[in-house]
């Protein structure tokens, strides 16, 4: 059987989307038993931007119009908390044959309007909540669930179902009053047998012959185009758009279908919006006509499917829907995008369409169409690649989710207005970066997300007034992010020198366990950037009394910051077996020399170092079990320029102090040479020659692994010491290395961890071949 094509029901206009769902719902539910078609199927045709409907009882447009003309029984909704509780008796008379509307009318007449303060309360009558509860109890099961979607946000929580707005009120417009007015219009048209006015499902615009509309708030909130004004330069032009009553009625019927499971939401203690499973906080400011922040805007994600689906199947999914991430329920729009690939969220759906309530606090809420996200593939990538990256991102952010890090940035109020120092803009920035990364999990987008998280952490650390605005008036952090997932997510940037250097710096480890099983006092690299301490893998902000004061990073001058980091980490680990400057990843020697010569982007290196410091860079195996790797073309090529003697000497010195000396730690010889490092970190042309000459002296004493000759020759003489180590006195050093840029950047270059296979080239620069 050929389905009906309904171009008046698009997926990317909220009212049109709801019309399609409403149509499927009313055919299955809103008629007498003999005239329902619960087997009717509907699905989206994305290529033709329309909805398809297939029904054995109503296979043609003529039959469908006949359904609305004779059999359709609109859902009776009473808004007990309003001064006008429903006008339901009038609608019942016009529709003639709806006992449910009569029941609603009888309860509406019993309501004591809380808004009318002038009239005395009649004790014999019911309160709004009691009247609504009684009406719900007298209603059939499927109607009771619909009523929950309307009433639960009003009676049980302060949060709103955004489609029905705050108590249904949108400035001068009112969802339920508009619904009742359109129903009256629909009833009059049905009695007059004006079938043409039931054809809105087939039209691509919102037109309809002779279809009157309420004087205020036409189309609110489902059809923003029906209420839009146009500024032509000299004045605003407001067209009197004709508007079809059935459009609005079916949009409300569709919204009622998306009611979720109110009982589940209430019982779960969730902070999500109740009775509506696809509503999330977008993080954006929600402003009124005076541009005052009234809260944060909401995002509505509605499912799309491309296969025939009955309303029973759709209703079952809606009732059970929940979007979960590892360790938490999705609360924000960005978290929902991440949850799309989680099991149970995208089952049976081809994608999701977003709608955002940009100005819900204003007189007329403006609903904008957001992005479309395919459930199986983001940005058209191969499904396995896209899904794998999305899964990696979810796992990589699991500690963030489990700690409820984003939840603490709730909007702070000062009276009825948002506090000017409210922390919620920080969350908006993270949400925006997270949504972009979830939609397209490239390495750059993932790094941008880490940058936004680090920025939030920095603000929490440095500003006490900011911390007092957080929930609980304290800052809560998270466990270090898992290394394996982030290694894979960021791996595509491995070809960029700035990334390799930033990763080497960020992966400097801390808290290394000593031979006495006590951990080092030096924190991982993040502790050098922020005043945080890592305890049992969890980062926390200690009070002033227990601060480590290892955080010497300013973020303004990379060379200065790295010199300070080198000095501080070296001094904090003087009692350790090795300096706290070992890293999981090392940088290439070529990259370090380019950095030393000022050939790389310092700002990019600093940003990426901060971002990747959030990752838990722990050694997964003995770091000194060097894996033999095939040399790349870059490895085979010699350096374009010679290694500066000053860098070679001082970095070699640090390599020797960090050198692995065998499994038996009791046989290790502690190596420390404080003077060269201290002089280096002064970044002074006058102290640098002394630092270099002292470094060469210590290298001659400790010796380096033989980098010369064949493997057999290196076994015969495993270590080079004494006269085979280059010796430069201060005069020679001064003439060889004196250069302002070198003195300024040398300590920073020495601080950058070097990959193990480049040590041989480094050692060649400070020694002569044995026998010469």
C-alpha positions in Angstrom: 0.0 0.0 0.0 1.4 3.4 -1.0 1.8 5.7 2.0 0.6 9.3 2.1 3.3 12.0 1.7 2.7 14.9 4.1 4.9 17.8 3.1 3.2 19.9 5.8 5.1 17.9 8.4 8.8 18.6 8.2 11.4 17.3 10.7 13.2 20.6 11.2 10.4 22.9 12.2 9.1 22.2 15.7 5.4 22.7 15.0 5.6 20.5 11.9 7.5 17.8 13.7 4.9 17.8 16.5 2.1 17.7 13.9 3.5 14.4 12.5 3.7 12.8 15.9 0.3 14.2 16.8 -1.2 12.7 13.6 0.1 9.2 14.4 -1.1 9.5 18.0 -4.7 10.7 17.3 -5.2 8.0 14.7 -4.1 5.3 17.2 -5.7 6.8 20.3 -8.1 9.7 19.9 -11.2 8.1 18.5 -13.8 5.6 19.4 -12.5 2.0 19.4 -14.1 1.2 16.0 -12.4 4.1 14.3 -8.9 3.9 15.7 -6.1 2.4 13.7 -3.3 1.4 16.2 -1.5 -0.4 13.3 -1.0 2.9 11.4 2.6 3.5 10.7 4.6 6.7 10.2 8.2 7.5 9.3 10.3 10.4 8.1 11.5 10.9 4.5 14.5 13.1 5.0 15.2 13.4 1.3 11.8 14.9 0.6 11.5 16.7 3.9 8.2 15.2 4.8 6.4 12.6 6.9 5.0 9.4 5.5 1.8 7.8 6.9 0.5 4.4 6.1 -2.9 3.3 7.4 -5.3 0.6 6.2 -8.3 2.4 7.6 -7.3 5.8 6.2 -5.2 5.1 3.1 -6.1 8.3 1.2 -6.3 11.9 2.0 -10.0 11.8 1.6 -10.3 9.1 4.2 -7.9 11.0 6.5 -10.1 14.2 6.2 -13.1 12.0 7.0 -11.4 10.9 10.2 -11.0 14.5 11.4 -14.5 15.4 10.2 -16.3 12.6 12.0 -14.2 10.5 14.4 -11.4 12.6 15.9 -11.8 13.1 19.7 -9.3 15.8 20.9 -7.5 15.1 24.1 -9.3 16.9 27.0 -6.7 19.0 28.9 -7.6 21.1 32.0 -5.2 23.6 33.4 -6.5 23.7 37.0 -4.0 26.3 38.2 -5.3 29.0 35.7 -8.0 31.5 36.4 -9.5 30.2 33.2 -9.3 26.5 33.9 -10.4 25.3 30.6 -13.6 26.4 28.8 -14.1 22.7 28.4 -17.9 22.6 28.6 -18.2 24.9 25.5 -15.7 22.6 23.6 -17.7 19.6 24.7 -20.9 21.1 23.2 -19.2 22.0 20.0 -17.5 18.6 19.5 -20.7 16.9 20.7 -20.1 13.4 21.9 -17.1 13.7 24.2 -17.9 12.5 27.7 -14.2 13.0 28.7 -14.5 16.8 28.0 -17.7 16.8 30.2 -15.7 15.2 33.0 -12.9 17.8 32.6 -15.5 20.6 32.6 -17.1 19.4 35.8 -13.8 19.3 37.7 -12.7 22.7 36.2 -15.8 24.2 37.7 -14.7 23.0 41.2 -11.3 24.7 41.0 -10.6 27.6 43.4 -8.4 29.9 41.4 -5.3 30.7 43.4 -4.7 33.7 41.2 -8.0 35.4 42.1 -7.2 36.9 45.5 -10.4 39.0 45.7 -12.9 36.1 45.9 -13.2 34.3 49.3 -12.2 30.7 49.2 -15.2 28.3 49.3 -14.1 25.5 51.6 -16.5 23.1 49.8 -14.6 23.4 46.6 -11.4 21.7 45.6 -8.0 23.3 45.3 -6.3 23.3 42.0 -4.0 20.4 42.9 -6.9 18.4 44.4 -9.1 19.0 41.4 -6.4 18.0 38.9 -5.5 14.9 40.9 -9.2 13.8 41.1 -9.6 14.4 37.3 -6.5 12.3 36.6 -7.8 9.5 38.8 -11.0 9.4 36.8 -9.3 9.3 33.5 -8.2 6.4 31.5 -4.6 5.2 31.8 -3.2 6.7 28.6 -4.9 10.1 29.3 -3.5 10.0 32.9 0.0 9.8 31.5 -0.7 12.7 29.2 -2.0 14.8 32.1 1.2 14.1 34.0 3.2 15.8 31.3 1.1 18.9 31.8 0.7 18.9 35.6 3.9 17.4 37.0 6.1 20.5 36.2 3.4 22.7 37.7 2.8 20.9 41.0 5.9 18.8 41.7 9.0 20.7 40.5 10.1 24.2 39.6 11.5 23.0 36.3 9.3 23.3 33.2 8.4 21.2 30.3 9.7 23.7 27.7 7.2 22.8 25.0 4.4 23.8 27.4 6.4 26.7 28.8 6.1 28.0 32.4 2.6 27.0 33.4 1.7 27.3 29.7 2.3 31.1 29.7 4.4 32.9 27.1 4.0 36.6 27.7 0.5 37.5 26.6 0.0 34.1 24.9 -1.0 30.9 26.6 -0.6 27.4 25.2 -3.8 25.9 26.7 -6.0 29.0 26.0 -4.7 28.9 22.4 -5.4 25.2 22.3 -9.0 25.6 23.5 -9.6 28.5 21.1 -8.3 26.5 18.2 -10.4 23.5 19.2 -13.5 25.8 19.2 -12.5 27.0 15.7 -11.9 23.4 14.6 -15.3 22.3 16.0 -17.1 25.1 14.1 -15.3 24.2 10.9 -16.2 20.6 11.4 -19.9 21.4 11.9 -19.8 23.6 8.8 -18.1 20.7 6.9 -15.3 22.9 5.6 -13.0 20.1 4.6 -10.5 22.4 2.9 -9.3 23.5 6.4 -8.3 20.0 7.3 -5.7 19.9 4.5 -2.9 21.6 6.3 -1.1 18.3 6.5 -0.5 18.5 2.8 0.6 22.1 2.6 4.1 23.3 2.8 3.1 26.7 4.4 0.9 27.6 7.3 -1.9 28.9 5.2 -5.5 27.8 5.2 -8.7 29.3 3.8 -10.6 31.4 6.4 -8.8 29.9 9.3 -9.1 32.4 12.1 -6.5 32.6 14.9 -6.4 34.0 18.5 -5.6 37.7 18.6 -2.6 37.2 20.8 0.3 34.8 20.5 -0.6 33.2 17.2 1.4 29.9 16.8 3.2 30.2 20.1 5.4 28.4 20.8 5.4 25.8 18.0 5.3 28.0 14.9 7.7 30.9 15.2 7.4 31.8 11.6 3.7 32.6 12.1 4.5 35.4 14.6 7.7 36.8 13.0 8.0 40.5 12.2 10.3 41.9 9.6 12.3 45.2 9.8 12.4 46.9 6.4 14.5 49.8 7.7 11.8 52.4 8.3 9.4 50.3 10.4 8.4 46.9 11.5 6.0 45.0 9.2 3.8 42.4 10.8 1.8 40.3 8.3 -1.5 38.9 9.3 -0.7 35.4 8.5 -3.6 33.0 8.0 -3.2 30.1 10.4 -4.9 26.8 10.3 -6.5 25.6 13.6 -5.7 22.0 13.0 -1.9 22.8 12.8 -1.9 24.0 16.4 -4.2 21.3 17.7 -2.1 18.5 16.2 1.1 20.2 17.5 -0.3 20.0 21.0 -1.4 16.4 20.5 2.2 15.6 19.4 3.7 17.4 22.4 1.5 15.4 24.7 2.8 12.2 23.1 6.4 13.1 24.1 5.5 13.0 27.8 8.1 10.5 29.0 7.5 8.6 32.3 6.7 11.1 35.0 6.6 8.6 37.8 10.1 7.3 36.8 11.5 10.8 36.7 10.1 11.8 40.0 11.2 8.7 41.8 14.7 8.8 40.4 15.6 12.0 42.2 17.1 13.2 38.9 17.7 16.9 38.3 16.6 16.5 34.7 13.3 18.0 33.5 10.5 15.8 34.6 7.9 14.1 32.4 9.9 14.8 29.2 12.8 12.6 28.3 14.5 14.7 25.6 15.0 18.1 27.3 18.4 19.3 28.3 20.1 22.4 29.4 22.0 24.1 26.6 24.0 26.3 29.0 23.3 29.5 27.0 21.8 32.5 28.8 18.0 32.8 28.6 17.1 36.5 28.6 13.9 38.6 28.7 12.9 41.6 26.7 15.2 43.8 28.9 18.2 41.5 28.2 18.2 40.3 31.8 19.3 36.7 32.4 16.4 34.7 33.6 18.1 31.3 33.5 19.8 29.0 31.0 18.1 28.1 27.8 16.8 24.7 27.0 17.5 22.3 24.1 15.0 19.8 22.9 16.3 16.7 21.0 13.6 14.9 19.1 14.1 11.5 17.5 13.8 10.7 13.8 13.3 7.3 12.3 13.3 6.1 8.7 11.4 2.9 9.0 7.6 2.3 9.4 6.8 2.7 13.2 3.4 2.4 15.0 2.5 4.8 17.8 2.6 2.0 20.3 6.2 1.3 19.4 7.1 5.0 19.6 5.2 5.4 22.8 7.0 2.5 24.4 10.4 4.0 23.6 9.4 7.4 24.9 8.2 6.0 28.2 11.4 4.1 28.8 13.9 6.6 27.3 16.8 7.7 29.3 20.1 9.1 28.1 23.0 7.9 30.3 26.7 8.4 30.2 29.3 6.3 32.1 28.4 7.1 35.7 25.6 9.7 35.3 22.4 10.6 33.6 22.7 13.2 30.8 21.6 16.6 32.0 23.1 18.9 29.4 22.7 19.1 25.7 26.3 18.3 25.1 26.1 15.3 27.3 23.1 14.0 25.3 25.0 14.3 22.1 27.7 12.2 23.7 25.1 9.7 24.9 23.7 9.2 21.4 26.0 6.3 20.7 25.4 4.7 24.1 23.4 1.6 24.1 19.7 2.1 24.3 19.5 5.7 23.2 19.7 5.6 19.5 18.1 2.1 19.1 15.7 2.2 16.1 16.4 5.8 15.3 18.2 7.3 12.3 19.0 10.6 14.0 18.0 13.4 16.3 16.9 17.0 15.5 17.7 19.7 18.0 15.5 22.7 18.8 16.7 25.5 21.1 14.6 27.8 23.2 16.7 30.9 22.8 14.5 33.5 24.5 12.1 31.5 26.7 12.0 34.3 29.3 10.7 36.9 26.8 7.2 37.5 25.9 7.5 35.4 22.8 9.8 32.4 23.2 11.9 32.0 20.1 12.5 28.5 19.1 15.4 28.0 16.7 16.3 24.9 14.7 19.6 23.4 15.9 21.7 20.7 14.4 20.8 17.3 13.1 22.9 14.4 14.4 22.8 11.0 12.8 22.5 8.2 15.3 25.0 5.9 13.6 27.4 8.4 12.1 28.5 11.9 12.8 29.6 14.0 9.8 29.2 11.2 7.4 32.2 9.2 8.6 32.2 5.4 8.4 29.9 4.3 11.3 32.6 2.2 12.9 35.1 5.0 13.0 32.7 7.6 14.2 31.1 5.4 16.8 34.6 4.2 18.0 35.8 7.8 18.5 32.6 8.8 20.3 32.9 5.8 22.6 36.5 6.7 23.3 35.5 10.3 24.1 32.8 9.0 26.5 35.3 6.8 28.2 37.9 9.5 28.2 35.5 11.9 30.0 34.1 9.3 32.5 35.9 10.8 35.5 34.3 14.2 34.7 30.9 12.6 34.5 31.3 10.5 37.7 32.4 13.6 39.7 29.4 15.6 38.5 31.9 18.3 37.7 29.6 20.3 35.4 26.7 20.2 37.8 28.4 22.6 40.3 28.2 25.5 37.9 24.6 26.3 38.4 23.3 29.8 37.9 23.7 32.0 41.0 20.9 34.4 41.8 20.9 37.9 43.3 17.3 38.4 44.2 15.3 37.8 41.0 18.2 38.5 38.7 21.2 36.4 37.8 24.3 37.3 39.8 26.9 39.1 37.7 29.5 36.7 39.0 27.4 33.6 38.4 29.6 30.6 37.4 27.2 29.3 34.8 28.9 30.9 31.8 31.9 28.6 32.5 29.6 25.6 32.0 28.2 27.1 28.8 31.8 27.3 27.4 32.5 23.7 28.3 29.2 22.5 27.0 29.8 24.2 23.6 33.2 22.6 23.3 31.9 19.2 24.4 29.1 19.3 21.9 31.4 20.1 19.1 33.8 17.3 20.1 31.0 14.8 20.5 29.6 15.8 17.1 32.9 15.6 15.4 35.5 13.9 17.7 38.7 15.2 15.9 41.9 15.6 17.8 41.7 19.4 17.6 38.1 19.5 18.9 39.0 17.1 21.7 41.9 19.4 22.7 39.7 22.4 22.6 37.4 20.6 25.0 40.3 19.9 27.4 41.3 23.6 27.1 37.9 24.7 28.3 37.9 22.3 31.2 41.4 23.5 32.2 40.2 27.1 32.0 37.4 26.3 34.4 39.7 24.5 36.8 42.1 27.5 36.8 39.3 29.9 37.6 38.1 27.6 40.4 41.6 27.5 41.9 42.6 31.2 41.7 39.3 32.9 42.6 37.8 32.4 46.1 34.8 34.6 45.2 34.1 32.3 42.3 34.3 29.2 44.4 31.7 30.7 46.8 29.3 31.0 43.9 29.6 27.3 43.2 27.1 24.8 44.6 28.1 24.1 48.2 30.5 27.0 48.1 33.4 24.8 47.3 35.3 23.6 44.3 35.0 19.9 43.4 37.4 18.4 40.9 37.7 14.9 39.2 40.1 12.0 38.8 42.8 12.2 36.2 41.4 11.5 32.8 42.4 8.0 31.4 45.6 8.0 29.4 44.8 5.2 26.9 41.6 6.8 25.5 43.2 10.2 25.1 46.3 8.8 23.6 44.2 7.4 20.8 41.9 10.4 20.4 44.9 12.8 20.1 47.2 10.5 18.1 46.4 12.2 14.7 48.3 15.3 15.9 51.5 13.4 16.4 52.9 14.8 13.2 52.9 18.4 14.7 56.0 19.5 16.6 54.1 21.8 19.0 51.9 18.8 20.0 54.8 16.5 20.6 56.5 19.0 22.9 53.2 19.9 24.7 52.5 16.2 25.2 56.0 15.6 26.6 55.6 18.4 29.1 52.1 17.4 30.1 53.1 13.8 30.6 55.8 14.6 33.3 54.9 12.3 36.1 54.9 12.9 39.8 54.3 11.1 43.1 56.7 8.4 41.9 57.1 5.6 44.5 60.6 5.4 46.0 62.6 2.3 47.2 61.1 2.9 50.7 57.7 2.7 49.1 56.9 6.3 50.0 55.7 8.6 47.1 57.6 11.6 46.0 56.4 14.9 47.2 56.5 16.3 43.6 53.0 16.3 42.0 52.3 15.4 38.3 52.7 18.3 35.8 49.1 19.6 36.6 50.4 20.3 40.1 53.0 22.6 38.6 50.3 24.5 36.7 47.6 24.8 39.3 47.6 24.6 43.2 46.1 21.1 43.1 47.1 17.9 44.8 46.5 14.4 43.5 45.3 12.0 46.1 44.3 8.5 45.2 44.0 9.5 41.5 41.6 12.3 42.5 42.6 16.0 42.2 41.6 18.4 45.0 42.3 21.9 46.1 44.0 21.9 49.5 43.6 24.8 52.0 46.3 27.4 52.3 47.9 25.5 55.2 48.4 22.3 53.1 49.3 23.8 49.7 52.4 22.5 48.0 53.3 25.8 46.4 54.6 23.9 43.4 52.3 25.8 41.0 54.7 28.3 39.4 53.0 28.4 36.0 51.6 31.8 34.9 50.6 31.0 31.3 51.9 34.3 30.0 55.6 33.4 29.1 56.4 29.9 28.2 60.2 30.2 28.4 59.9 31.8 31.9 57.3 29.3 33.0 59.3 26.2 32.0 62.4 27.6 33.7 60.4 28.0 36.9 58.9 24.5 36.5 62.4 23.0 36.0 63.8 24.7 39.1 60.8 23.9 41.4 60.4 20.3 40.3 64.1 19.7 40.6 64.3 21.2 44.1 61.1 19.5 45.3 62.6 16.1 44.4 66.1 16.5 45.8 65.6 13.7 48.3 64.2 11.4 45.7 66.1 8.8 43.8 65.5 10.7 40.5 64.5 14.3 39.7 60.7 14.6 39.2 61.2 15.4 35.5 60.6 12.0 33.9 57.7 11.8 31.4 55.6 9.1 29.7 56.1 10.7 26.3 59.3 12.3 25.1 59.8 14.9 22.5 62.0 14.6 19.4 65.5 16.2 19.6 64.8 18.0 16.4 61.7 19.5 17.9 63.5 20.7 21.0 66.2 22.4 19.0 63.6 24.2 16.9 61.9 25.3 20.1 65.3 26.5 21.4 65.8 28.6 18.3 62.4 30.1 18.6 61.0 28.3 15.5 57.7 27.0 17.1 54.5 28.5 18.4 55.0 29.0 22.1 51.4 30.0 22.7 50.1 26.8 21.1 52.5 24.7 23.2 51.4 26.4 26.4 47.7 25.9 25.7 48.1 22.3 24.7 50.3 21.6 27.7 47.6 22.9 30.0 44.9 20.9 28.2 46.8 17.6 28.3 47.9 18.0 31.9 44.4 16.9 32.9 45.2 13.4 31.6 46.6 10.8 34.1 50.0 10.2 32.5 51.1 7.2 34.5 53.6 4.6 33.4 51.8 1.4 32.4 55.0 -0.6 32.4 58.6 -0.2 33.2 59.4 3.0 31.3 63.0 1.9 30.8 62.2 -1.2 28.9 62.8 0.6 25.6 60.8 -1.0 22.8 62.8 -1.3 19.6 61.0 0.6 16.9 61.6 0.9 13.2 63.4 4.2 12.5 61.3 6.7 10.6 62.6 8.9 7.9 63.0 11.7 10.4 65.1 9.5 12.6 67.4 8.5 9.8 68.2 12.1 8.8 70.9 13.9 10.7 70.1 17.2 12.3 70.2 20.2 9.9 72.2 22.1 12.4 74.6 21.0 15.2 73.4 20.6 18.7 74.2 23.7 20.8 76.9 22.6 23.3 75.1 24.3 26.2 71.9 22.4 25.6 73.7 19.1 25.0 75.6 19.4 28.2 72.8 20.4 30.5 70.2 18.0 29.0 72.7 15.2 29.2 73.3 16.0 32.8 69.6 15.8 33.5 69.3 12.5 31.6 72.0 11.0 33.8 70.3 12.1 37.0 67.1 10.5 35.7 68.9 7.4 34.4 67.5 4.0 35.2 70.2 2.0 37.0 68.7 -1.5 37.2 66.0 -3.4 39.0 67.9 -3.5 42.3 67.3 0.0 43.6 69.5 -0.6 46.6 72.5 -0.5 44.3 71.5 2.8 42.7 73.9 5.7 43.1 72.1 8.9 43.7 73.2 11.7 41.3 72.5 15.3 42.0 74.2 18.4 40.7 72.2 21.4 42.1 74.6 24.1 41.0 74.3 23.7 37.2 70.5 23.6 37.3 70.2 26.5 39.6 72.5 28.6 37.4 70.7 27.5 34.3 67.3 28.6 35.7 68.6 32.1 36.3 68.4 32.6 32.5 71.4 34.9 32.7 74.2 35.2 30.1 76.7 35.7 32.9 75.8 32.5 34.8 75.2 30.3 31.8 79.0 29.5 31.1 79.5 28.4 34.6 76.4 26.2 34.5 77.7 24.5 31.3 81.3 24.0 32.5 80.0 22.4 35.7 77.6 20.2 33.7 80.6 18.9 31.6 82.5 18.2 34.8 79.8 16.1 36.3 79.3 14.2 33.0 82.9 13.3 33.0 82.6 11.9 36.5 79.4 9.9 36.0 79.9 9.0 32.3 77.3 8.2 29.6 76.3 5.1 27.8 78.6 4.6 24.8 76.9 6.0 21.7 79.8 5.2 19.3 80.7 2.3 17.0 79.0 -1.1 16.5 77.0 -3.0 19.0 80.0 -5.2 19.9 82.1 -2.1 20.4 79.5 -0.6 22.7 79.4 -3.8 24.7 83.2 -3.9 25.0 83.2 -0.3 26.4 79.6 0.3 27.8 80.3 3.6 29.3 82.4 6.7 28.4 83.9 8.8 31.1 86.9 11.0 31.9 89.0 12.2 29.0 86.5 11.1 26.3 84.0 13.6 27.6 84.3 17.1 26.1 85.7 19.7 28.5 85.1 23.4 28.1 86.2 26.0 30.5 84.2 29.1 31.1 86.0 31.1 28.4 85.4 28.5 25.7 81.8 28.0 26.8 81.1 31.7 26.7 82.4 32.1 23.2 80.6 29.0 22.0 77.2 29.5 23.5 76.7 33.2 24.2 73.6 34.4 22.6 70.7 36.3 24.2 68.0 34.0 22.9 69.9 30.9 24.0 70.2 32.2 27.6 66.5 33.1 27.6 65.2 29.8 26.3 67.8 27.2 27.3 66.2 26.3 30.7 62.9 25.8 29.0 64.4 23.5 26.3 66.2 21.5 29.0 62.9 21.0 30.9 61.3 19.3 27.9 61.6 15.5 28.3 63.4 13.8 25.4 62.4 10.5 23.8 64.8 7.7 24.8 66.0 6.9 21.3 67.4 10.4 20.8 69.8 10.1 23.8 72.4 8.4 21.6 72.6 11.5 19.4 72.7 13.7 22.4 75.5 11.7 24.0 77.5 12.0 20.8 77.4 15.7 21.1 79.2 15.6 24.5 81.8 12.8 23.9 84.5 11.7 21.6 84.7 8.2 20.1 86.9 5.9 22.3 90.5 5.7 21.0 90.6 9.3 19.7 
